[in-house]
Amino acid sequence: MAPFPLCRCCSSTNKALPAEVLPMPIDALRELTTRTLVVLLALVEQCIRSGNGRIVMSRARMREMGFGHSGRIDRARLELFRVGLLAIHKRGVRGARHLYRLTWLPLPEESA
């Protein structure tokens, strides 16, 4: 597999997708716009780095990853929900952030 940059925070390392995130659901990926696909790849990178399968999509975190426009982030999130690639793992209450998960990846035992 040829390496490619996933997002601004890791583009200098030019990593390839690790085997544990494959196979990705190809049929759902075909329905995504290019911008949403780029956001999804950045979320996969975040999921791998976290080690617990949880993803944070706060505006600050997404800005760190190179996605500055909040409207684009919201559209990508809704599109990922629509095709079934993203789900809420834990709802945030009283100002806490929602935690998301990628639906085709199992959560580790300790984070369930």
C-alpha positions as CSV (number, residue, x, y, z in Angstrom):
1,M,0.0,0.0,0.0
2,A,1.4,3.4,-1.0
3,P,1.7,5.9,1.9
4,F,-0.2,9.1,1.8
5,P,-0.7,12.1,4.2
6,L,-3.8,11.7,6.3
7,C,-4.1,15.2,7.8
8,R,-2.1,18.3,8.5
9,C,-0.9,17.1,11.9
10,C,0.7,14.0,10.5
11,S,1.3,14.9,6.8
12,S,5.1,15.2,7.3
13,T,5.4,11.6,8.4
14,N,3.5,10.3,5.3
15,K,2.1,7.2,6.9
16,A,0.2,4.3,5.3
17,L,-3.1,3.0,6.8
18,P,-2.4,0.2,9.3
19,A,-3.9,-3.2,8.7
20,E,-6.2,-3.0,11.8
21,V,-8.4,-0.4,10.1
22,L,-8.9,-2.6,7.1
23,P,-11.2,-3.7,5.6
24,M,-13.1,-0.4,5.5
25,P,-16.6,-0.7,4.2
26,I,-16.1,0.1,0.5
27,D,-19.7,0.5,-0.4
28,A,-20.2,3.2,2.2
29,L,-16.9,4.9,1.1
30,R,-18.2,5.3,-2.5
31,E,-21.0,7.5,-1.3
32,L,-18.8,10.0,0.5
33,T,-17.7,13.3,-1.0
34,T,-13.9,13.9,-1.3
35,R,-13.9,16.3,1.6
36,T,-15.7,13.9,3.9
37,L,-13.3,11.1,2.9
38,V,-10.4,13.3,4.0
39,V,-12.1,14.0,7.3
40,L,-12.8,10.2,7.7
41,L,-9.1,9.4,7.1
42,A,-8.1,12.0,9.8
43,L,-10.6,10.4,12.2
44,V,-9.1,6.9,11.5
45,E,-5.7,8.4,12.4
46,Q,-7.1,9.9,15.6
47,C,-8.7,6.5,16.5
48,I,-5.4,4.7,16.0
49,R,-3.5,7.2,18.1
50,S,-6.0,7.3,20.9
51,G,-5.6,3.5,21.5
52,N,-9.1,3.3,23.0
53,G,-11.3,3.6,19.8
54,R,-12.8,6.9,20.9
55,I,-12.8,10.0,18.7
56,V,-13.3,13.6,19.6
57,M,-14.7,15.9,16.9
58,S,-14.6,19.2,18.7
59,R,-13.9,22.3,16.7
60,A,-10.6,22.8,18.4
61,R,-9.4,19.2,17.8
62,M,-10.5,19.4,14.1
63,R,-8.8,22.7,13.7
64,E,-5.5,21.2,15.0
65,M,-5.9,18.5,12.3
66,G,-6.3,21.2,9.6
67,F,-10.1,21.4,9.3
68,G,-10.8,25.0,10.2
69,H,-14.3,25.6,8.7
70,S,-17.0,24.5,11.2
71,G,-19.6,24.1,8.5
72,R,-17.5,21.6,6.6
73,I,-16.9,19.6,9.8
74,D,-20.6,19.5,10.5
75,R,-21.5,18.4,7.0
76,A,-18.8,15.7,7.1
77,R,-20.1,14.5,10.5
78,L,-23.7,14.3,9.2
79,E,-22.6,12.5,6.0
80,L,-20.6,9.9,8.0
81,F,-23.7,9.3,10.3
82,R,-25.9,9.0,7.2
83,V,-23.8,6.2,5.6
84,G,-23.3,4.5,8.9
85,L,-19.5,4.9,9.4
86,L,-19.7,7.1,12.5
87,A,-21.7,6.6,15.7
88,I,-21.9,8.3,19.1
89,H,-20.1,6.3,21.7
90,K,-20.9,8.5,24.7
91,R,-23.0,11.6,24.7
92,G,-21.5,14.7,26.3
93,V,-23.5,16.3,29.2
94,R,-23.2,19.7,30.7
95,G,-20.6,21.1,28.3
96,A,-18.6,17.9,27.8
97,R,-17.8,16.7,24.3
98,H,-19.5,13.8,22.6
99,L,-17.2,10.8,22.0
100,Y,-17.6,9.1,18.7
101,R,-16.5,5.7,17.3
102,L,-16.0,4.2,13.8
103,T,-18.6,1.6,13.4
104,W,-16.5,-1.0,11.5
105,L,-13.8,-1.1,14.2
106,P,-14.4,-3.0,17.5
107,L,-13.8,-1.1,20.7
108,P,-11.1,-2.4,23.1
109,E,-12.5,-4.2,26.2
110,E,-11.4,-1.5,28.7
111,S,-13.2,1.3,26.8
112,A,-16.6,-0.4,26.3
